[in-house]
């Protein structure tokens, strides 16, 4: 069994054994159970001391299923368990079908309004997925559950589908002025696969290309089977400006040339670097020349120590 098969099997067992129940009803909470973070405008609800009461076997089954409690009382336990299994099996299938990089997504939208709308939808769903965290102000969204019996399995499934819709309609990524002069060829590093080479000389400090890909937040990038092409975006703006917070995954986007730049595992050999994003709301990272680059030279970049630490953990 491969490492990937083992990882998928473990994830599937965790999903099957999990009970998805979201006790969002705050009616029994006291003042001491609620704290406010004024910077992020969220209310954090502490459920550690809350008694959710006793329930019979049918109600316990309902809490783990996809039916609201009042519907569950009129349904048999068999029906509820059947529906729960269908939901969890669909969720498992969605996990295993996340982009694997075999082919590029066929759809791309040029409509910025559609992209912004889908971005807001994903962000709203992410708020509600965090157990015990809800917005201070009501935000109308048909994708959000309103009941204290929200089912986390179904909510997670809807979040994944919304993320897929967003990435199916990404705006075209920008091209650096040198991208037409870059070539993909076998790397000079043994067993590294392809690398990226400069076909013209490039002066120090110039933007060569951009690293971008499918957009993800912290939770959705953790669900990816392969995170070897995931880059956390950084910006040079104040910390309170979070419009660039997030991750991009270039694995399914083979037209993103920056994904072919290898790490030589030697800082002295690096001739390019990832730069901070210089404007808000931009989801691509510039690749900058660290020095003058000669014709035919392979581009090398540092992935950072965290990348190699995670690679060792995954590989055993």
C-alpha positions as CSV (number, residue, x, y, z in Angstrom):
1,X,0.0,0.0,0.0
2,X,1.3,3.4,-0.9
3,X,1.7,6.3,1.5
4,X,-1.2,8.1,-0.3
5,X,-3.5,5.0,0.0
6,X,-2.7,4.7,3.6
7,X,-3.4,8.4,4.2
8,X,-6.8,8.1,2.4
9,X,-7.7,5.0,4.4
10,X,-6.9,6.7,7.7
11,X,-8.9,9.7,6.7
12,X,-11.9,7.6,5.6
13,X,-11.9,5.7,8.9
14,X,-11.8,9.0,10.8
15,X,-14.8,10.3,8.8
16,X,-16.8,7.1,9.4
17,X,-16.2,7.1,13.1
18,X,-16.9,10.8,13.6
19,X,-20.1,12.2,15.1
20,X,-21.0,15.5,13.3
21,X,-23.0,17.7,15.6
22,X,-22.8,21.4,15.9
23,X,-24.5,22.8,19.1
24,X,-24.9,26.4,17.9
25,X,-27.8,27.1,20.2
26,X,-26.5,29.8,22.6
27,X,-29.7,30.3,24.5
28,X,-28.3,28.4,27.6
29,X,-25.1,30.3,27.6
30,X,-24.3,32.9,30.3
31,X,-22.4,36.1,29.9
32,X,-19.2,34.5,31.0
33,X,-19.4,32.0,28.2
34,X,-19.1,34.7,25.4
35,X,-16.0,36.7,24.7
36,X,-15.6,39.3,22.0
37,X,-12.6,39.9,19.8
38,X,-13.1,43.5,18.6
39,X,-10.4,43.3,16.0
40,X,-12.0,40.4,14.1
41,X,-15.6,41.1,15.1
42,X,-16.4,37.6,16.1
43,X,-18.1,36.2,19.2
44,X,-16.2,33.1,20.6
45,X,-18.6,30.8,22.4
46,X,-17.2,28.5,25.1
47,X,-19.2,25.3,25.2
48,X,-16.9,23.5,27.7
49,X,-19.3,23.9,30.6
50,X,-22.6,23.6,28.8
51,X,-24.9,20.7,29.5
52,X,-26.7,19.7,26.3
53,X,-29.0,17.3,28.2
54,X,-30.0,13.7,27.8
55,X,-31.6,12.1,24.7
56,X,-32.8,8.7,23.7
57,X,-31.1,6.5,21.1
58,X,-33.2,7.9,18.3
59,X,-32.2,11.5,19.2
60,X,-28.6,10.5,19.5
61,X,-28.8,9.1,16.0
62,X,-30.5,12.2,14.8
63,X,-27.7,14.4,16.2
64,X,-25.2,12.4,14.2
65,X,-27.3,12.5,11.0
66,X,-28.3,15.1,8.5
67,X,-31.9,15.6,9.7
68,X,-33.1,18.4,12.0
69,X,-34.2,17.0,15.3
70,X,-38.0,17.5,14.7
71,X,-37.7,15.6,11.4
72,X,-35.7,12.8,13.0
73,X,-38.4,12.1,15.5
74,X,-40.8,11.1,12.6
75,X,-38.1,9.0,10.9
76,X,-36.8,5.5,11.8
77,X,-33.3,5.1,13.1
78,X,-32.6,2.9,10.0
79,X,-33.6,5.7,7.7
80,X,-31.5,8.2,9.6
81,X,-28.4,6.0,9.6
82,X,-28.8,5.3,5.9
83,X,-28.9,9.0,5.1
84,X,-26.0,9.6,7.4
85,X,-23.9,6.9,5.6
86,X,-24.8,8.4,2.2
87,X,-23.7,11.8,3.3
88,X,-20.4,10.5,4.8
89,X,-19.7,8.3,1.7
90,X,-20.3,11.3,-0.5
91,X,-17.9,13.4,1.6
92,X,-15.3,10.7,1.5
93,X,-15.6,10.6,-2.3
94,X,-15.2,14.4,-2.5
95,X,-12.0,14.2,-0.4
96,X,-10.6,11.6,-2.7
97,X,-11.5,13.6,-5.9
98,X,-9.7,16.8,-4.9
99,X,-7.4,18.1,-7.6
100,X,-4.5,15.7,-8.2
101,X,-2.8,17.6,-10.9
102,X,-3.5,15.2,-13.8
103,X,-5.2,17.9,-15.9
104,X,-6.0,21.6,-15.7
105,X,-9.5,22.6,-14.8
106,X,-11.4,23.3,-18.1
107,X,-13.3,26.3,-16.8
108,X,-12.0,29.9,-16.2
109,X,-14.2,32.9,-15.8
110,X,-13.3,36.5,-16.9
111,X,-16.1,37.9,-14.7
112,X,-14.6,39.6,-11.6
113,X,-18.0,40.1,-10.0
114,X,-18.7,36.3,-10.2
115,X,-15.3,35.6,-8.7
116,X,-15.9,38.1,-5.8
117,X,-19.3,36.6,-5.1
118,X,-17.9,33.1,-4.9
119,X,-15.1,34.3,-2.7
120,X,-17.6,35.7,-0.2
121,X,-19.6,32.5,-0.3
122,X,-16.5,30.5,0.6
123,X,-15.6,32.9,3.4
124,X,-19.1,32.8,4.9
125,X,-19.1,29.0,4.9
126,X,-15.7,29.0,6.5
127,X,-17.0,31.1,9.4
128,X,-19.8,28.7,10.1
129,X,-17.7,25.6,9.9
130,X,-15.6,26.7,12.9
131,X,-17.4,25.1,15.8
132,X,-18.5,27.6,18.3
133,X,-17.7,30.7,16.2
134,X,-20.4,32.7,14.5
135,X,-20.5,36.3,13.1
136,X,-21.7,39.0,15.4
137,X,-23.9,40.5,12.7
138,X,-26.3,38.4,10.6
139,X,-25.2,37.9,7.1
140,X,-27.8,36.6,4.7
141,X,-26.5,33.6,2.7
142,X,-28.6,30.7,1.4
143,X,-25.7,28.3,2.0
144,X,-25.6,28.9,5.8
145,X,-27.5,26.7,8.2
146,X,-29.7,28.5,10.7
147,X,-30.5,25.7,13.2
148,X,-28.6,24.6,16.3
149,X,-28.8,21.1,14.8
150,X,-26.5,22.0,11.8
151,X,-24.8,18.9,10.5
152,X,-21.0,19.4,10.2
153,X,-20.6,16.6,7.6
154,X,-23.1,18.3,5.3
155,X,-21.7,21.7,6.0
156,X,-18.2,20.5,5.2
157,X,-19.4,18.9,2.0
158,X,-21.0,22.2,1.0
159,X,-17.8,24.1,1.8
160,X,-15.8,21.8,-0.4
161,X,-18.3,22.2,-3.3
162,X,-18.2,26.0,-2.9
163,X,-14.4,25.9,-2.9
164,X,-14.4,23.9,-6.1
165,X,-16.9,26.4,-7.7
166,X,-14.6,29.2,-6.8
167,X,-11.5,27.5,-8.3
168,X,-13.4,26.5,-11.4
169,X,-13.9,30.2,-12.2
170,X,-10.5,31.8,-11.3
171,X,-9.6,34.8,-13.3
172,X,-6.7,34.2,-15.7
173,X,-3.3,34.4,-13.9
174,X,-1.0,37.3,-14.8
175,X,2.0,36.8,-17.1
176,X,5.4,38.3,-16.2
177,X,7.3,40.0,-19.0
178,X,9.8,37.2,-19.2
179,X,7.3,34.2,-19.2
180,X,7.5,33.8,-23.0
181,X,11.3,33.5,-22.6
182,X,11.2,30.7,-20.0
183,X,11.5,27.1,-21.0
184,X,10.5,23.9,-19.2
185,X,13.2,21.2,-19.5
186,X,14.6,18.4,-17.5
187,X,16.3,19.8,-14.4
188,X,20.0,19.7,-13.8
189,X,19.2,18.3,-10.3
190,X,19.1,14.5,-10.5
191,X,15.7,12.9,-10.1
192,X,14.0,16.3,-9.8
193,X,11.9,16.0,-12.9
194,X,11.5,19.2,-15.0
195,X,12.9,22.5,-14.2
196,X,12.5,26.1,-15.4
197,X,15.2,27.8,-17.5
198,X,15.8,31.4,-18.7
199,X,16.3,31.7,-22.4
200,X,17.4,35.3,-22.2
201,X,19.5,37.3,-19.6
202,X,17.4,38.7,-16.7
203,X,18.7,41.6,-14.6
204,X,18.7,41.5,-10.8
205,X,15.5,42.6,-9.1
206,X,13.2,42.0,-12.1
207,X,9.9,40.2,-11.7
208,X,10.3,37.0,-13.8
209,X,6.9,35.3,-13.3
210,X,4.2,34.7,-10.8
211,X,3.3,31.8,-8.5
212,X,-0.4,31.3,-8.3
213,X,-3.0,28.5,-8.5
214,X,-6.2,27.3,-6.9
215,X,-7.2,29.4,-3.9
216,X,-7.5,27.9,-0.4
217,X,-8.0,29.0,3.2
218,X,-6.2,27.2,6.1
219,X,-8.8,24.5,6.4
220,X,-9.3,23.7,2.8
221,X,-5.6,23.4,2.1
222,X,-5.2,20.9,4.9
223,X,-7.7,18.6,3.2
224,X,-5.6,18.4,0.0
225,X,-4.1,15.0,-0.7
226,X,-0.9,16.5,-2.0
227,X,0.3,19.9,-0.6
228,X,3.7,19.9,-2.2
229,X,2.7,22.8,-4.5
230,X,0.9,24.9,-1.8
231,X,2.3,28.3,-1.1
232,X,1.2,30.5,1.8
233,X,0.8,34.1,0.6
234,X,2.5,36.9,2.4
235,X,2.1,40.6,2.0
236,X,3.8,43.8,3.0
237,X,0.6,45.4,4.2
238,X,-0.4,46.0,7.9
239,X,-1.4,42.9,9.8
240,X,-5.1,44.0,10.0
241,X,-5.4,44.0,6.2
242,X,-6.1,40.3,5.6
243,X,-7.2,40.5,2.0
244,X,-4.2,38.4,1.0
245,X,-4.4,35.8,3.7
246,X,-4.6,32.4,2.3
247,X,-2.9,29.8,0.2
248,X,-2.5,29.0,-3.5
249,X,-2.0,25.5,-4.9
250,X,-0.3,25.3,-8.3
251,X,-0.5,21.5,-8.6
252,X,-3.5,21.4,-10.9
253,X,-2.4,24.5,-12.9
254,X,0.3,23.3,-15.3
255,X,0.3,26.6,-17.1
256,X,1.8,28.3,-14.0
257,X,5.5,28.2,-15.0
258,X,6.7,29.1,-11.5
259,X,5.6,25.7,-10.3
260,X,8.5,24.1,-12.2
261,X,11.2,26.1,-10.3
262,X,13.2,23.6,-8.1
263,X,14.8,24.0,-4.7
264,X,18.6,23.1,-4.9
265,X,18.8,22.5,-1.1
266,X,21.7,24.9,-1.1
267,X,21.1,28.6,-0.5
268,X,24.1,29.7,-2.5
269,X,22.6,28.2,-5.7
270,X,19.3,30.1,-5.4
271,X,19.0,32.8,-8.0
272,X,15.3,33.8,-7.5
273,X,13.0,34.3,-4.5
274,X,9.3,34.7,-3.6
275,X,8.5,38.3,-2.9
276,X,5.8,39.9,-0.7
277,X,2.6,40.9,-2.4
278,X,2.6,44.6,-2.8
279,X,-1.1,45.3,-3.3
280,X,-4.2,44.1,-1.5
281,X,-6.6,41.5,-2.9
282,X,-4.0,39.9,-5.2
283,X,-3.7,36.1,-5.2
284,X,-0.4,35.6,-7.0
285,X,3.2,35.8,-5.6
286,X,5.9,37.5,-7.7
287,X,9.2,35.6,-8.4
288,X,12.1,38.0,-8.3
289,X,15.7,37.6,-9.6
290,X,18.2,37.7,-6.7
291,X,21.1,38.4,-9.1
292,X,21.7,38.8,-12.8
293,X,20.7,35.5,-14.5
294,X,22.4,34.3,-17.6
295,X,21.0,32.8,-20.8
296,X,20.3,29.1,-20.4
297,X,20.6,29.2,-16.6
298,X,18.1,27.1,-14.5
299,X,16.1,29.0,-12.0
300,X,16.4,27.9,-8.4
301,X,14.4,29.0,-5.3
302,X,14.2,28.1,-1.6
303,X,11.0,26.3,-0.5
304,X,11.9,27.0,3.1
305,X,12.8,24.6,6.0
306,X,9.1,23.9,6.8
307,X,8.5,22.4,3.3
308,X,11.3,19.9,3.8
309,X,10.3,19.1,7.4
310,X,6.8,18.2,6.2
311,X,8.1,16.2,3.3
312,X,10.2,14.1,5.7
313,X,7.1,13.5,7.9
314,X,4.9,12.4,5.0
315,X,7.7,10.2,3.6
316,X,8.4,8.6,7.0
